[in-house]
């Protein structure tokens, strides 16, 4: 199942997208989907990291220095 979404793009980006679509004989929708698929995982990771960091700050727990983490994981030189 697929859904339709409306997105407003700046003219310059719209022109670049149209040029790419014509040059490759693919649809603009194809490239929008490709771009979203390639970037959404990074966006999800960034959001989850930000949320976890905010929760950590609210917890009042002490941080652990990187050197200590490396030592505990057996990664220290």
C-alpha positions as CSV (number, residue, x, y, z in Angstrom):
1,X,0.0,0.0,0.0
2,X,1.3,3.5,-0.8
3,X,0.3,7.0,0.3
4,X,0.3,10.3,-1.5
5,X,1.9,13.3,0.2
6,X,2.2,16.9,-0.8
7,X,5.6,18.6,-0.4
8,X,6.5,22.2,-1.3
9,X,10.0,22.5,-2.7
10,X,11.9,25.6,-3.5
11,X,12.1,26.4,-7.3
12,X,15.8,25.7,-7.6
13,X,15.3,22.2,-6.0
14,X,12.3,21.6,-8.2
15,X,14.3,22.5,-11.3
16,X,17.2,20.2,-10.3
17,X,14.8,17.4,-9.7
18,X,13.1,17.9,-13.0
19,X,16.5,17.9,-14.8
20,X,17.6,14.7,-13.1
21,X,14.3,13.0,-13.9
22,X,14.5,13.9,-17.6
23,X,18.2,12.9,-17.9
24,X,17.6,9.5,-16.3
25,X,14.1,8.9,-17.7
26,X,12.8,8.3,-14.2
27,X,10.0,10.1,-12.4
28,X,10.5,12.9,-9.9
29,X,8.6,10.7,-7.4
30,X,11.2,8.0,-7.8
31,X,14.0,10.4,-6.7
32,X,12.0,11.9,-3.9
33,X,11.4,8.4,-2.6
34,X,15.1,7.5,-3.0
35,X,16.2,10.6,-1.1
36,X,13.8,10.0,1.7
37,X,14.8,6.3,2.0
38,X,18.5,7.3,2.1
39,X,18.1,9.9,4.8
40,X,15.3,8.8,7.0
41,X,17.4,6.3,9.0
42,X,19.9,9.1,9.8
43,X,17.0,11.3,10.9
44,X,15.5,8.6,13.1
45,X,18.9,7.9,14.7
46,X,19.5,11.6,15.3
47,X,16.1,12.0,16.9
48,X,16.5,8.9,19.1
49,X,20.0,10.1,20.2
50,X,18.7,13.5,21.0
51,X,15.8,12.0,23.1
52,X,18.2,9.7,24.9
53,X,20.6,12.5,25.7
54,X,17.7,14.7,27.0
55,X,16.6,11.8,29.2
56,X,20.1,11.3,30.5
57,X,20.5,15.0,31.4
58,X,17.1,14.9,33.3
59,X,18.2,11.7,35.2
60,X,21.1,13.4,37.0
61,X,23.3,10.4,36.5
62,X,27.0,10.9,36.1
63,X,28.6,10.3,32.7
64,X,31.4,7.8,32.2
65,X,34.6,9.0,30.5
66,X,35.3,7.5,27.1
67,X,38.6,6.0,28.4
68,X,36.6,4.1,31.1
69,X,34.1,2.8,28.6
70,X,36.9,1.6,26.4
71,X,38.6,-0.1,29.3
72,X,35.3,-1.9,30.3
73,X,34.8,-3.1,26.8
74,X,38.4,-4.3,26.4
75,X,39.1,-1.6,23.7
76,X,41.8,0.2,25.6
77,X,45.3,0.1,24.1
